[in-house]
Amino acid sequence: LELWRWQIAEQQASHLMTGVPIAKLSPDGHSLAFVQQTDGQVSLGVRNLASGETTYTRRVAQETYNARASMREPDRRFFWSPSGEFLLYAWSENTDAWHESTLWMVSLDAQCQQRLMGPVSPSINVQWSADDHLLALVVEPGPDRHHLFLLRHSEGDH
């Protein structure tokens, strides 16, 4: 899939990137988190829409990444914090064990990255507090089983 930006005032489209099956706009509308499939690699990245600068958080070879599993429920694969300063994402590099994803949190500039927990199922539900400091996570460790976790995130955690 190709990602384009439509400029309403100019009535003009500009091409942003290719190979993007999943994308989510940040709460402030300044950044776009995306999964990109290009040149035999799958990457998780964040693009600053004003500058066009892209920061990549994760890259793996195409054959080790089960893209279809992540596209089944894209709203349950990565999540922006309310401030747009952090991105929470579930990631697995093992096609045969997608249910063993690990949950990560990364800062917008990708300078601070922290593994939160794992393994988690590919189907997670996340709720952030308005100040970005508390996360409520519902994970499915098995069929018909759900666990609720509360995680506190503070400035010193990353």
C-alpha positions in Angstrom: 0.0 0.0 0.0 1.1 3.5 -0.6 0.6 6.4 1.8 -0.3 9.9 0.5 -1.0 13.2 2.1 -3.8 15.3 0.6 -3.4 19.1 0.9 -6.9 20.5 1.0 -6.0 24.2 0.4 -3.7 23.3 -2.6 -5.9 20.5 -3.8 -2.7 18.5 -4.2 -1.4 15.1 -3.2 2.1 14.3 -2.1 3.5 10.8 -1.8 4.8 9.9 1.7 5.9 6.3 1.5 5.4 2.8 0.0 4.7 -0.6 1.6 2.6 0.7 4.6 -0.2 -1.7 5.6 -0.7 -0.2 9.0 -0.5 3.4 10.2 -1.7 5.5 13.1 -1.7 9.2 13.5 -0.4 10.6 16.8 -2.9 12.4 19.1 -1.5 15.8 18.2 -1.5 15.0 14.4 2.2 15.8 14.0 3.5 12.2 13.7 2.6 9.0 12.1 3.5 5.6 13.5 3.5 2.8 10.8 4.6 -0.7 9.9 6.4 -0.7 6.5 7.3 -3.6 4.3 10.1 -2.8 1.8 13.2 -4.4 0.4 12.7 -7.7 2.2 12.4 -6.0 5.6 9.5 -5.1 7.9 10.0 -2.0 10.0 8.2 -0.1 12.7 8.7 3.6 12.3 7.6 7.1 13.3 7.5 9.9 10.7 7.4 13.6 11.6 4.8 14.9 9.2 6.1 18.5 9.2 9.8 17.7 8.5 9.4 14.3 6.7 12.0 12.8 9.0 11.5 9.1 9.8 12.9 7.3 12.9 12.9 3.5 12.8 12.3 1.6 16.0 12.5 -2.0 14.8 13.6 -3.7 11.6 13.6 -7.4 10.8 13.9 -9.6 7.7 10.6 -10.2 6.0 10.8 -14.0 6.4 11.0 -13.7 10.2 8.0 -11.4 10.6 4.5 -12.6 10.3 2.9 -9.4 8.8 -0.5 -11.0 8.4 -0.7 -11.6 12.1 -0.1 -8.0 12.8 -2.6 -6.8 10.2 -5.5 -8.9 11.6 -6.0 -6.4 14.4 -3.9 -3.3 13.7 -5.6 -1.3 16.5 -4.2 -3.9 18.9 -0.5 -3.8 17.8 0.6 -0.3 18.6 -0.7 2.6 20.6 0.1 6.2 21.0 0.2 7.8 24.5 -2.2 10.7 25.0 0.7 13.2 24.8 2.1 11.6 21.7 5.5 11.3 23.3 5.5 7.5 23.6 4.5 4.6 21.4 3.6 1.2 22.9 3.9 -1.7 20.6 3.8 -5.5 20.6 6.5 -7.2 18.6 7.5 -10.7 17.6 10.3 -11.8 15.3 9.2 -15.4 15.3 6.6 -16.3 12.7 5.8 -19.6 14.5 5.2 -18.0 17.9 3.4 -14.7 17.2 1.5 -15.3 20.5 4.8 -14.8 22.2 5.1 -11.1 21.4 6.9 -8.8 23.8 5.4 -5.4 24.8 7.7 -2.4 24.3 7.5 1.4 24.9 9.6 3.8 22.9 9.9 7.6 23.1 9.0 9.6 20.0 12.7 10.2 19.1 13.4 6.4 19.6 16.2 7.4 22.0 14.5 5.6 25.0 13.2 2.2 24.5 12.0 -0.2 27.2 10.7 -3.7 27.3 7.6 -3.8 29.5 6.5 -7.4 29.5 6.3 -10.6 27.6 5.2 -12.8 26.3 1.8 -11.3 25.5 -0.8 -12.4 23.0 -1.1 -10.5 19.7 -4.5 -9.3 20.9 -4.0 -6.7 23.6 -6.1 -3.8 24.8 -4.4 -0.7 26.2 -5.8 2.3 28.1 -3.4 5.2 29.0 -4.0 7.7 31.7 -4.2 11.3 30.5 -0.8 12.1 31.9 1.0 9.1 30.2 2.0 7.7 33.7 -0.4 4.8 34.0 -1.2 2.0 31.6 -4.0 -0.5 32.0 -3.4 -3.6 29.8 -5.7 -6.5 29.1 -3.8 -9.5 27.7 -5.0 -12.9 26.6 -2.5 -15.6 27.9 -4.7 -18.3 26.5 -8.1 -19.2 25.1 -10.9 -17.7 27.3 -8.3 -16.3 29.7 -7.7 -12.6 30.3 -5.4 -10.8 32.6 -5.4 -7.1 33.6 -2.1 -5.4 34.4 -1.6 -1.9 35.7 1.8 -0.4 34.9 3.2 2.8 36.2 5.5 4.8 33.9 7.5 7.7 35.3 10.1 10.0 33.7 13.0 8.0 35.2 11.8 4.7 33.7 13.3 5.3 30.3 
